[in-house]
Amino acid sequence: MGVANLSNLNFMSNADDHRWDLNAGDKGYLPSCDEAFNRKLEEWQARNWSDWLAKNLTFPFSVTREEDDDDAYFAPGAAKAPFRLGHKMDVLELAEEDVDRGIIVNVREKGQTGYVLLDDLEVTPKTNPNFWPVREYVVWFANRC
């Protein structure tokens, strides 16, 4: 392999426009509000998610499974098994909370019931009032320390 000729490359300088990490507003391009982010983070850390979700969700509600860490998904016939990736189902209730895996919900798909991790699900349609509470939990769970 030869040595690359770097003389034709244009490198970014401090004078270049770095607005990609700023928010546009009436006062120009400013950094995002760290204070608001930190307040939300503190709120999430202090929240008892099971209680909060129980108060903010209306059951049953429709979801689609958007995540599935189970490697059996690639086995023959797995896609047709209930409660799998891409399947639509109804959440019936919060079942339990596992320290490592998060909140587990009781779901129904085509007359069968089972259990799925809430952080694997997305509420459909997005106009459903349950969309944002579930989405907030999923984002928090994915980013927890």
C-alpha positions in Angstrom: 0.0 0.0 0.0 1.2 3.5 -0.8 1.2 6.5 1.4 -1.8 8.8 1.1 -1.3 12.3 -0.3 -2.8 14.6 2.3 -2.0 17.9 0.5 -5.4 17.8 -1.3 -7.5 17.4 1.9 -9.2 20.3 3.5 -9.2 20.1 7.3 -11.6 21.9 9.5 -10.2 24.9 11.4 -11.5 26.8 14.4 -12.8 29.5 12.0 -15.1 27.0 10.3 -18.8 26.9 11.0 -19.5 24.5 13.9 -23.2 25.1 14.2 -24.0 21.4 13.8 -23.8 21.0 17.6 -25.9 24.1 18.3 -29.6 24.9 18.4 -31.0 27.6 16.1 -33.1 30.2 17.9 -34.1 33.9 18.0 -30.8 34.8 19.5 -28.7 32.9 17.0 -27.0 29.5 17.4 -26.6 28.6 21.0 -25.6 25.4 22.9 -28.4 23.2 24.0 -29.6 23.9 27.5 -27.5 21.8 29.9 -29.6 22.9 32.8 -32.8 21.5 31.3 -31.1 18.3 30.5 -29.7 17.9 34.0 -33.1 18.6 35.5 -34.7 15.9 33.4 -31.8 13.5 34.2 -32.3 14.1 37.9 -36.1 13.6 37.5 -35.5 10.3 35.7 -33.1 9.1 38.3 -35.5 9.9 41.2 -38.5 8.4 39.5 -40.0 5.0 40.5 -40.7 3.9 36.9 -43.2 1.2 37.7 -45.4 3.6 39.8 -45.0 6.5 37.3 -46.0 4.3 34.3 -48.9 2.7 36.2 -50.2 6.3 36.8 -49.5 7.5 33.2 -50.6 4.6 31.0 -54.0 3.5 30.0 -54.4 -0.3 29.4 -54.6 -2.1 27.1 -52.6 -0.3 24.3 -51.1 -1.4 21.0 -47.3 -1.7 20.5 -44.9 -3.1 18.0 -41.8 -5.0 19.0 -38.9 -3.0 17.7 -36.0 -4.7 19.6 -35.2 -8.3 20.2 -31.8 -9.4 21.6 -32.7 -13.1 21.4 -30.5 -14.8 18.8 -33.2 -17.4 18.3 -34.8 -14.8 16.0 -32.6 -16.1 13.2 -33.7 -19.7 13.7 -36.1 -21.2 11.1 -39.7 -20.4 12.0 -38.8 -17.9 14.8 -40.3 -14.9 12.9 -43.7 -16.6 13.0 -43.5 -17.3 16.8 -45.6 -14.9 18.9 -44.2 -11.8 20.5 -41.2 -11.5 18.1 -39.5 -8.6 16.4 -41.9 -6.6 14.2 -45.0 -8.1 15.7 -47.9 -6.0 16.8 -49.4 -6.8 20.2 -51.4 -5.3 23.0 -49.9 -4.5 26.4 -52.3 -5.7 29.1 -50.5 -4.7 32.3 -47.1 -4.0 33.9 -46.0 -7.4 35.2 -42.8 -6.9 37.1 -39.6 -5.0 37.3 -36.2 -6.7 37.0 -33.1 -4.8 38.2 -31.1 -5.8 35.1 -33.7 -6.2 32.4 -36.1 -3.4 33.3 -39.9 -3.5 33.3 -41.6 -6.6 31.9 -45.1 -6.3 30.5 -47.9 -8.8 30.0 -48.9 -8.8 26.3 -51.5 -10.4 24.0 -50.9 -11.3 20.4 -53.6 -13.2 18.4 -55.2 -14.7 21.5 -52.0 -15.8 23.2 -50.5 -14.0 26.2 -46.8 -13.7 27.2 -44.2 -11.4 28.6 -41.9 -8.9 26.8 -39.5 -6.2 28.0 -41.1 -2.8 27.8 -37.9 -1.3 26.4 -38.2 -3.5 23.3 -41.6 -1.9 22.4 -42.9 1.1 20.7 -46.5 2.4 21.1 -48.4 2.6 17.8 -49.7 4.9 16.6 -47.7 7.8 17.8 -50.9 9.8 18.4 -51.7 7.3 21.2 -51.5 9.1 24.6 -49.3 6.2 25.8 -46.6 6.9 23.2 -44.7 9.5 25.2 -44.7 7.8 28.6 -43.4 4.6 27.0 -40.9 6.5 24.8 -39.6 8.4 27.8 -39.0 5.1 29.7 -37.3 3.5 26.7 -34.9 6.4 26.2 -34.1 6.5 30.0 -33.6 2.8 30.1 -31.2 2.8 27.1 -29.2 5.7 28.6 -29.2 4.8 32.3 -25.8 4.6 34.0 
